[in-house]
Amino acid sequence: MRLALIVCLVVSVSACAANSTAPSSVSNGSTTNIAGTWNGTIASSNNETMQVTMVLAQSGSDVTGSWNSTSVSWSGEVSGAIRGSSFDGQFKFSGKAAGGTVCTGTANLAGAVTSSTLTWTSASGVVGGSCPAPLPIGLKIDVQRQ
């Protein structure tokens, strides 16, 4: 059941397409460009580590995109802002529990960005409505540019 939720989360991330713009370099006062496709893992303290794909678009410091898990039925959207080499934003979650119930929620994420890696965390994890399965908590997302 947890695996199904994770897959749904990852599938949602890859649903949106964005161009693979080359990253800009980070210098004093500049914003790292993270537009493109990213692959890696999503881990939580109450679920197994799963594969994740994110497709991100960026306009100035504003970031939007989607993500999905290739391991379970998890997917969602990403939104936030880049400030220098840091990201602060939200990770919307949708996952199917056993029996077909769709669980949804949102996690507030923050973390480091470079032109080749993103490491984002959320201590509280996904907070949302009722779900027969536990929503992911203690999230850590580690992805690399593809």
C-alpha positions in Angstrom: 0.0 0.0 0.0 2.8 2.4 0.8 4.5 1.4 -2.4 1.4 2.3 -4.3 1.3 5.7 -2.7 4.9 6.4 -3.6 4.5 5.3 -7.2 1.5 7.7 -7.6 3.6 10.5 -6.2 6.4 9.9 -8.7 4.1 9.5 -11.7 2.6 12.9 -11.1 6.0 14.6 -11.1 6.9 13.3 -14.6 3.5 14.1 -16.1 4.5 17.7 -16.8 7.0 18.3 -19.6 9.5 21.1 -19.5 12.4 21.9 -21.7 15.9 21.0 -20.6 17.4 24.4 -20.3 21.0 24.4 -19.4 21.6 25.6 -15.8 23.1 29.0 -15.1 26.1 29.3 -12.9 25.6 30.5 -9.3 27.3 33.7 -8.4 26.6 36.3 -5.8 23.0 37.4 -6.3 22.2 35.1 -9.2 19.6 32.3 -9.2 20.4 28.7 -10.2 18.4 27.5 -13.1 16.8 24.1 -12.3 14.4 23.8 -15.2 14.6 20.3 -16.8 14.2 16.6 -15.9 15.5 15.3 -12.6 15.7 11.6 -11.4 16.5 10.2 -8.0 14.9 9.1 -4.8 12.2 10.1 -2.4 12.5 8.7 1.1 10.3 9.1 4.2 10.6 7.8 7.8 7.5 5.6 7.4 7.9 4.3 3.8 10.5 2.6 1.7 12.8 4.7 -0.5 11.3 5.1 -3.9 12.5 6.2 -7.3 11.2 9.7 -8.4 11.2 11.8 -11.6 10.6 15.5 -11.5 10.1 17.8 -14.5 10.5 21.4 -13.6 10.0 24.8 -15.3 11.4 28.0 -14.1 10.7 31.7 -14.7 13.1 33.9 -12.9 13.2 32.5 -9.4 9.7 30.9 -9.6 9.7 27.1 -10.1 6.7 24.9 -11.1 6.5 21.3 -12.2 5.3 17.8 -11.7 6.7 14.7 -10.2 5.9 11.0 -10.1 7.3 7.8 -8.6 8.2 5.0 -10.9 8.1 2.6 -7.9 4.5 3.3 -6.6 1.4 5.2 -7.5 2.5 8.5 -6.2 2.5 11.8 -8.1 2.0 15.5 -7.7 3.1 19.0 -8.3 6.0 21.2 -7.2 5.9 24.9 -6.7 8.3 27.3 -5.0 11.1 29.7 -5.4 14.9 29.7 -5.8 16.9 32.1 -3.7 20.5 31.8 -4.7 21.3 28.2 -4.1 18.3 27.4 -1.9 14.7 26.2 -2.7 11.6 26.9 -0.6 8.3 25.6 -1.7 5.5 23.0 -1.7 5.3 19.4 -2.9 1.7 18.4 -3.6 1.0 14.7 -3.1 -1.5 12.3 -4.6 -1.3 8.6 -4.1 -3.6 5.5 -4.3 -4.0 3.4 -1.2 -5.0 -0.3 -1.3 -8.6 -0.5 -2.2 -8.3 2.5 -4.6 -8.7 5.3 -2.1 -6.9 8.4 -3.4 -4.9 10.2 -0.6 -3.8 13.8 -1.1 -1.8 16.3 0.8 1.0 18.9 0.7 4.5 19.0 2.1 6.5 22.2 2.7 10.0 21.6 1.3 13.3 23.4 1.6 16.8 22.6 0.6 19.9 23.1 -1.5 20.0 23.4 -5.3 23.0 23.2 -7.7 23.1 23.0 -11.4 23.3 19.2 -11.1 21.7 18.1 -7.8 18.6 19.0 -5.6 18.3 17.9 -2.0 15.0 18.9 -0.4 13.6 17.9 3.0 10.4 18.2 4.9 10.4 17.2 8.6 6.6 17.2 8.9 6.1 15.4 5.5 2.8 15.3 3.7 -0.1 16.8 5.6 -3.6 16.3 4.2 -7.1 14.8 4.4 -8.1 11.4 5.6 -6.4 8.4 4.2 -6.5 4.7 5.2 -2.7 4.6 4.8 -0.2 6.8 6.6 0.9 9.8 4.5 4.7 10.1 4.1 6.5 11.9 6.9 10.1 13.0 7.3 10.6 13.5 3.5 14.0 13.7 1.8 14.2 14.1 -2.0 17.6 13.6 -3.6 17.6 14.0 -7.4 20.2 14.6 -10.2 19.7 16.5 -13.5 19.2 14.2 -16.5 
